[in-house]
Each structure stands twice: as C-alpha cells, then as structure tokens.
Amino acid sequence: MNETQLIESLKEIIKPYVQDEEAFVQLSPESNFIKDLKINSANLVDIVLDVEEAYQIEIDNESMERMQTVGAAMDIIREKVSD
Amino acid sequence: MIDLVDLAQARRDSNWQRRGFLDKVFLPDEQQRIRTASDPDRMVWTLWSMKESVYKQHLVAGRAFVPLQIHCFELDRDSGLGRVSYQQSCLYTQTQHTHPYILTLASTVPVFDRARVLCLAESSYASQHGTLRQAIRSEAALRYGDGAFVKDADGAPYWQQTTTGLNIPLGISHHGHYGAFVLPTV
C-alpha cells in the first residue's frame, strides 16, 4: 500500500468525525486530529477502533498515545501491518 | 477546572457500547462502576468528565491521549465527590447531575467554586460560543473589574485585569446546547 492509498483510506475513516470542513480539505500528514481537525477526543477512540478493524491490526496504548496526527497514524498502521 | 457533558449530544456523537471502546478508555475498576451503575450511560460520561478535568488542569504534557493512565479511583454516587489521579498528581472532583447534562468541577483541594450554566439556544456552534463568551465577559467584569478575555499558547482562557495586569484563570466548557463557566475566587 503506497502513501497515497494509505492517506486516502485514512481520510475515509476520519471523515465522519471531522468538525472542521476546511481543515479536512487541507488534510496532510501534519494535521493534528484534535487541534486541526477538531475531532472530539471520544471520537479519537472511534478512529483507533475503525483503523484496527480496517487494517486488521491491534493498536496498543503506547501507540494510541503517539497517534496525534494523520502522519503518526500512517506510521503506526505501517508498523502494525508489517508485524 | 470544569467539564460539561450534554448527554443528548454525547449519545449522538459516541457509541460507547461499541466493541473495544470501554477497554481503550476505562480501567477495570472503572468498568466495574459502569457495569454496576443504575444508569451506565451517565456513569460513562461522569468518569469521562473526571478524566477530562486532568487535561483541563494541563497535567498531561502535549495533551497526549492517555485515558488509561488517568485513574478515577474514588467516586461517591450520592455526593458526586470523586478523586482522580495522573502520575504524581491528584485532583478532587465534584459532579453535578441534571437530566440533560453532567457538570464536573475539579480542584487541587476539596473546595469548589460555583459554576454558572447556560442553556444555549438552537443555533450554530459559533453563535452559541459568542453568547457564552459575552456572559463570561459581563460576569468577569463585575467580579474582577475592567479587563480582557485572553488565551495563552495552550488555548487556556484568562481574565486579564486592567488595574493589576494579573491573569485570572477561568474555567469554561461548551458542549452541545449547554455552556458553563467558573470564575475563581481570588
């Protein structure tokens, strides 16, 4: 799975929870889920669970703690998928 | 300092019964409280708001999402008084319950200031926010005298007193159709 495919599939997962349309349109690896995309923290749990289901991986607490930006989520997915 | 949960809004936004959700957020003893509560939904949001208060006190560096590191280790259902810890820090909490919302106040000592709650009319988030901000400005001016509403680099709100230049930390929470604020006694 290349970078573009990964970010596109991640965007689909994130989309229902984003409260800032403009930030979503400008989404990049640097986008912070809470600060930039204005996703509420309870929905952050949903995103973690959605990612686990979509990629058939398990995201442990230490990884969840690191998952603050789109880029971090992409790194974690790549890590866990190759496990 | 303060966290408000509009229960109808929370139910619209989140499905905590979803598989795996509770395990990512709540420790075993907290999940036990949820299981045995007469109103599990309300207990979930009570514990959630207690954890949220740790973030509002700026106790978690970089605001990392670490709900399992925050422990609601005491909660008395009748009084609404509780205690929550994170690493070496410990906060006292007080949760007030009404039908539509839950309001949790947090403090480093077991003394709590009084909060004002506003029911914000059906309208955009932006205009509700404006109404809340206006109410805060009026009350703060009355209580502290002339000043300005300011935010620091972390987005934490203060009333900057004109006469002294002092920054008085304010507690604000806005969720769904309700807003609440606390003006600490100085």
Interface residues (C-beta under 8 A of the other chain):
Chain A: I34 N40 S41 A42 N43 L44 V45 D46 V48 L49 E52 N61 M64 E65 R66 M67 Q68
Chain B: A10 D13 S14 N15 W16 R18 R19 G20 F21 K24 V25 W48 E52 G62 R63 A64 F65 V66 L68
